[in-house]
Amino acid sequence: MKTLPALVFHNFGWKALSLVAALAFWWLVASEPELSSFATVRVVYKNLPDDLEISSEPAASISLELRGPSGELRGLGDGGLHPAVVLDMSAVQPGQRTFAISGANVQLSRGVRLVRAVPSEVRFDFERRMERDVPVVARFDGEGQNGYVVAQAKVSPSVLRIAGPASRVARIQTVRTDPVDISSVVGSWEFHVNAFVEDQYVRFETSPQVTVVVTMRKK
């Protein structure tokens, strides 16, 4: 069994070199001037329950006033850690919820600290997620030539499934297609177009592409 002096002086040269390197690194960091800077960062979130939807306009970005070593501030987002506000939504319920922006939910490089955030809070509206099938209505552009008019328009699939915040989904009765140009159609013609949902918070659960078969006839 080695004695205490033997343990201390075992590989003494390497230990001394490591100590000198650590002291040198500490001195470089400690002697580096501390600066302040602003960074505009994105807002991200995690753990949102599957049955909930955000139904309000989210904050696009937040301005953070940061303070720390000049080298760290110069390197923000340049191969290092990109600052970000990360909100944990695991405990949210339907209704309004305000999140305070603090050091607890801001990701920063080591040695950099948060002074303040502008805005200092962000608020979200949460609703239950809703899905429903709605009819697809074909939309036409132009007029038939030589007295031809639309006799029949068949859309396939005739309904599409939409999803989103319950109050917004409930307001949508139909979705419409992109305009179908009938100005040169005689007889029957098949078009492949996309449907469009008016509310930006509502989305299609399946492909929005539909087929419209138009049949024209003389007035």
Residue pairs with C-beta under 8 A, 6 or more apart in sequence:
2 10
29 69
29 111
32 69
32 70
32 71
33 69
33 70
34 67
34 68
34 69
34 70
35 67
35 68
35 69
35 70
35 73
36 65
36 66
36 67
36 73
36 115
37 65
37 66
37 67
37 73
37 76
38 63
38 64
38 65
38 66
39 63
39 64
39 66
39 76
39 77
39 83
40 61
40 62
40 63
40 64
41 61
41 62
41 63
41 64
41 82
41 83
41 84
41 85
41 106
42 60
42 61
42 84
42 85
43 58
43 59
43 60
43 61
43 62
43 84
43 85
43 87
43 122
44 84
44 85
44 86
44 87
45 86
45 87
45 88
45 89
46 86
46 87
46 88
46 89
46 90
47 88
47 89
47 90
48 54
48 89
48 90
48 92
49 89
49 90
49 92
50 129
51 128
51 129
52 89
52 92
52 94
52 126
52 127
52 128
52 129
53 126
53 127
53 128
53 129
53 164
53 165
53 166
53 201
54 124
54 125
54 126
54 165
54 201
55 125
55 126
55 127
55 164
55 165
55 167
55 168
55 201
56 123
56 124
56 125
58 122
58 124
59 119
59 122
62 85
62 101
62 117
62 118
62 119
62 122
63 117
63 118
64 83
64 85
64 106
64 114
64 116
64 117
64 118
65 114
65 115
65 116
65 117
65 118
66 73
66 76
66 83
66 108
66 112
66 113
66 114
66 115
67 112
67 113
67 115
68 108
68 109
68 111
68 112
68 113
69 111
69 112
72 80
72 109
72 110
72 111
72 112
73 112
75 109
76 82
76 83
76 109
76 112
77 83
80 109
81 107
81 108
81 109
82 107
83 106
83 107
83 108
83 109
84 106
84 107
85 101
85 105
85 106
85 107
85 117
85 122
86 105
86 106
86 107
87 99
87 105
87 122
88 105
89 97
92 124
92 126
93 126
94 126
94 127
94 128
95 125
95 126
96 123
96 124
96 125
96 126
97 123
97 124
97 126
98 121
98 122
98 123
99 105
99 121
99 122
99 123
99 124
100 120
100 121
101 117
101 119
101 120
101 121
101 122
102 114
102 117
103 113
103 114
106 114
106 117
108 114
127 165
127 166
127 167
127 168
128 165
128 166
129 163
129 164
129 165
129 166
130 163
130 164
130 165
130 166
130 169
130 170
131 161
131 162
131 163
131 169
131 205
132 161
132 162
132 169
132 170
133 159
133 160
133 161
133 162
134 159
134 160
134 162
134 172
134 173
134 174
134 175
135 158
135 159
135 173
135 174
135 175
136 155
136 157
136 158
136 159
136 160
136 174
136 175
136 176
136 177
136 195
136 210
137 155
137 174
137 175
137 176
137 177
138 153
138 155
138 176
138 177
138 180
138 212
138 214
139 176
139 177
139 178
139 179
139 180
140 150
140 153
140 179
140 180
140 181
140 182
140 214
141 179
141 180
141 181
141 182
141 183
142 181
142 182
142 183
143 182
143 183
144 150
144 182
144 183
144 185
144 186
144 216
145 183
145 184
145 186
146 186
146 218
147 218
147 219
148 185
148 186
148 216
148 217
148 218
148 219
149 216
149 217
149 218
149 219
150 182
150 214
150 215
150 216
151 215
151 216
151 217
152 213
152 214
152 215
153 180
153 212
153 213
153 214
153 215
154 212
154 213
155 177
155 210
155 211
155 212
156 210
156 211
156 213
157 210
160 175
160 195
160 204
160 206
160 208
160 210
161 204
161 205
161 206
162 169
162 172
162 175
162 197
162 202
162 203
162 204
162 205
163 169
163 202
163 203
163 204
163 205
164 199
164 201
164 202
164 203
165 201
165 202
168 199
168 201
168 202
169 202
171 199
172 197
172 198
172 199
172 202
175 195
175 196
175 197
175 198
175 208
176 195
176 196
177 193
177 194
177 195
177 196
177 210
177 212
178 193
178 194
178 195
178 196
180 191
180 193
180 212
180 214
182 214
182 216
185 214
185 216
186 216
187 215
187 216
188 213
188 214
188 215
188 216
189 213
189 214
189 216
190 211
190 212
190 213
190 214
191 211
191 212
191 213
191 214
192 209
192 210
192 211
192 212
193 209
193 210
193 212
194 208
194 209
194 210
195 204
195 208
195 209
195 210
196 208
197 203
197 204
197 208
